[in-house]
Amino acid sequence: MPVPRSGIPASRSSIVSRRLDEALIRSLHELLTCTSISAAAVRLGMSQPAMSRQLRTLREIVGDPLLVRVGNRMMLTPRAEGLVPPVRRILADLALLPARSASFDPQVAQTVFRLASYDSLPAPFFAGLVRQVVTAAPHGSLEIHSLASTTETLRMLGEGELDSIITTRRDLTSHLHARLLLTDPLVFVVRAGHPLAAQPTAEAYRQAGHIASLVQARGTGGGLESRLLQAGLALRIQVRTQYLGLTQQMLCESDLVFTTGRTLGLWMAERAPLVVLPLPVPVDPLRYNLVWHERTHRDPAFVWFRQQVVRCARRLSGASPSEAGDGD
């Protein structure tokens, strides 16, 4: 029997290619994700014996045990760990394969929309987006993620774990599309009666204690402190936090200063005795971009979702339809 370069006999190679169908790929994905036959079976709505048969078939096709017992739990083999990214990517691409009509009907769609963003946009933006999506697409769902590192975020976009992101980063790679959502001048926020409110000089701003974001993953930030440094403003950071929702009360009860986009600053000042002031020296504004991968660029469902994001940003900025538009 001739043996091709793969090392698999020709007859067995044809059997393998014929048997590795979508159902098996989905079973493989759940087994790799859950590392449990019973949990994978529950997630796919099948019996445990049926999932065990799927695992036996997959082991034969892959030529690896995939899951092995270590003590009282199952663990992935090194080969199985290496299969996680390509299997996830294959499933994401399969979801785009069926022909879709040029129009998208959100009323009947069951699409899951996955967006990653900073939390430095005001709550009304996210609340408005949730309201639009769950009202217009009652059978769909929305996931709002935090931004991972740049490398990880790009991987998640490419492999379908995310559909779009909102970022102020400008170092985007190929295969990505971007649309400007919002241009946000930088301001600083202090409590009413703060000394800086009466004398907002550059030197007083530098000398004050500041609150700043604690970056959750390397490369996720928009370079706010770098922008300030380039303008000659080296801040004295006294508090760093991942939770910007805590900032408002911290400012009310201290002489700390918080530098952010004007949109968030004004929203905070509407809800607490805070004052919003322009920076004492010119600094480039934040530019929030909606970014997505080529793989979802023409898909009607995701085109529709991006339109919802744009509309929410337009309402936030007060832009007219002619300024913001709805298209990609």
Secondary structure, DSSP 8 states (H G I E B T S, - for coil): ----TTSS-HHHHHHHHHH--HHHHHHHHHHHHH--HHHHHHHHT--HHHHHHHHHHHHHHHTS--EEEETTEEEE-HHHHHHHHHHHHHHHHHHH-S---SS--TTT---EEEEEE-S-S-HHHHHHHHHHHHHH-TT-EEEEEE---HHHHHHHHHTTS-SEEEE------TTEEEEEEEEE-EEEEEETT-HHHH---HHHHHHSEEEEE--SSTT-S--HHHHHHHTT---EEEEEES-GGGHHHHHHTSS-EEEEEHHHHHHHHTTSSEEEEE-SS----EEEEEEEEGGGSS-HHHHHHHHHHHHHHHHHHT--HHHH-S--
